[in-house]
Amino acid sequence: MIEFLNLKSINEKYEKELFNAAKRVIESGWYILSKEVAEFETDFAKYCESDEAIGVCSGLGALGLIFDGYKQMGVLSPKDEVIVASNSYIASILSIVQNDLAPVLVEPDLKTYNLDPKKIEEKITPKTKAILAVHMYGQCADMSEINKIAEKYNLKVIEDAAQAHGATHRGKKSGSLADAAAFSFYPSKNLGAFGDAGCITTNDKELAKVVKTLRNYGSFEKNRNIYKGYNCRLDELQAAMLGVKLRYLDKINKKRELIAEKYLQNIDNPKITLPKVLPQNTHVWHLFVIRVKERKKLQKHLLKNSIQSSIHYPLAPHKQKALGELNSLDLPISEKIHKEVLSIPLYESLEDNETDLIIEALNGFIY
Ligand SMILES: *Cc1c(COP(=O)(O)O)cnc(C)c1O
């Protein structure tokens, strides 16, 4: 069976260095907010070409702290509207509603699955204060166009870069393309931890200080709490192990890109729509997502050929029970995407003969 994802095979390449990093932390006797987190923050900021990086507990935590941080700074107020793509992962939308802000869902571009800049302006009202640009599946949203609109209406722009570590737009890295960015190091992401972890990047010194305070109970100075903060810290252990994998991230992304190129050149079936990369972007292929009308049949056909697949995501956020207030929205592009997308295996430890079999099976799908 070709598994959809095999984290063990991905991580065993770095086993020795990972064990050494873990040993170093265990022997240090200090497990929360110390030198491993500080070192990883320095390295990750540099990697993202950003001034500041703040390690946090998860991707959702990173997003939430950015929104709460802007509220503490007086930049955002309760009920302010935040524009976000309607096909994003639910975490993006939860981070908005959990901060008492109002998500305004805008349809994506069907070719890139990212926010369609042409559809943003018609949704802007006097209450609109920010745009959350999700870099879907590993490709940056059209940030130059989004930033132009934001400048015109004086909006903050936040990147949800949870799927796009190392992706670029017009030569600039994700994490440096807007006012602030949120990353997730959930184990399956391109830079994956060994549990939950996340990071915020920004060039805004004030925001950096506020989120650093919020992640640790609202306390910057021991026992002085200036905000109603959270426990949303990055662990020393995760930071040390992430530091090992960060050194290989470009290599990991390169391998993923080679597999994606092979798929793009060789998958040839009129029933299957392949993903598109904008010329101004480099894609890091967190997921290789195709579209097909008979999705169930294709999944069955792949399984018959011993190939697992997955769906990102089967149900649109505005159709989820948890977001009942959005259930009546009519978002046909998003609904089409959620009905037709299928993710096929793409990860750095896939072998050549496995990708050959995947291509063969997809090209042999007829119904
Ligand atoms: C994974 C992901 C998140 C959430 O990250 P967690 O670390 O699981 O909290 C947010 N947004 C997007 C687009 C994601 O893919």
The ligand as a Gaussian input file, in Angstrom:
#p B3LYP/6-31G(d) Opt

LIG

0 1
 C       -2.693000      23.349000       9.903000
 C       -3.355000      24.634000       9.632000
 C       -3.711000      25.535000      10.666000
 C       -3.680000      25.172000      12.110000
 O       -2.493000      24.727000      12.598000
 P       -2.465000      23.889000      13.984000
 O       -1.009000      23.847000      14.300000
 O       -3.066000      22.571000      13.711000
 O       -3.239000      24.670000      14.982000
 C       -4.216000      26.773000      10.311000
 N       -4.391000      27.125000       9.032000
 C       -4.099000      26.296000       8.015000
 C       -4.306000      26.753000       6.624000
 C       -3.595000      25.016000       8.283000
 O       -3.325000      24.199000       7.262000

